[in-house]
Structure formats: C-alpha cells, structure tokens
Amino acid sequence: GFYFRSIQGFYFKRIQGNICSEPKKVGRCRGSFPRFYFDSETGKCTPFTYGGRGGNGNNFETLHACRAICRA
C-alpha cells in the first residue's frame, strides 16, 4: 500500500544522506575483500579492498548495491 512505500522511501533517503557521505574505511584487519564505496567527490561508486572488522556503512559488496543505495 501507499503507507509502506512512503515509509520505505523515507528510509532510503535517510540512508543516502548518512551512509553515502561517510569516508572510505578499509577496516582494521588484513583481509582482502573486494567492495565498493560511494565517492562523494566524484559522485561514483568506486572499488576498494576491505580488510575486515571496523569500517562503516559506505561499504557495499556489489556495484549494484552501491548504486541503488547512493543513487549513483
């Protein structure tokens, strides 16, 4: 229904403002996980290597997920 879509739209707008503006954080461990983050300077989702543990929400497993959440 309409109510669910409205709540969902608000939720995604809130995520976009918070997660997508966070800086890239590679994590504190020595892992090597391919990820994507939204680069607010270029306005694009960019690949990086995530080390594991720590980091922030601007850390996506796929390019598609990064683009969908950050509207890139």
N, C-alpha and C positions, 0 to 999 in steps of 0.2 A: 503494500500500500504506500500511499503518499508519505505517511509519517516515517516509515522505515527509510525511505530514500532521503528524506530531509536530514534525519539523524546521521545516516551514512555519509552524506555529502559534507556535513559539518565536521565529522570526524576526520575525513580525508583532508579538508582544508587545514585543520589544526595540525595534523602530521606534517603537511607540506611546509608550514611555517616554522616548525621546530626541527624536525629531523634533517630536512634538506639544506638547512643553513648551518648545520654543525660541521666543524672541520673534519678532514680525513684523519682517522686514528688507526694505526696499523696493529695495535694491541701489544701486550707485554711479553708474549711467548715467541718461540722460534718456529712456529708452524708456517706453512706456506699454502694458504687457501686463496684461490682466485676470487675476487669480489669486485664490486662496483660501488662508487660513491658519487654523489651529485656535487660537481664543482660549481659553486655559486659564482665564481669569476667568469667562467666560460659558458655557463648555462647548460652544460652537458654532463651526462653520466660517463665517468671515466674509470677504467680498470685500475686496480691496485692489488697488492698482495697483503692479505690479512694474516697476522702472526698468531692470532688466537688470544683469548682472555682479555677483557677490557674492551676498548673501542667505544663506539656509540651507535646510535640508530642509523646514521648515514653509512650503512654497510649492507649491501644487498648481494644476494647470491647470484642473481641474474641481471643482465642488462634490462630485460623486460620489466622486472620488478622495480628497478631504479626509475625507469622512465614512467611507469604507471603511477608511482607514488609522488615523484617530484615533477611530473608533467614535462619531462624533457623531450 
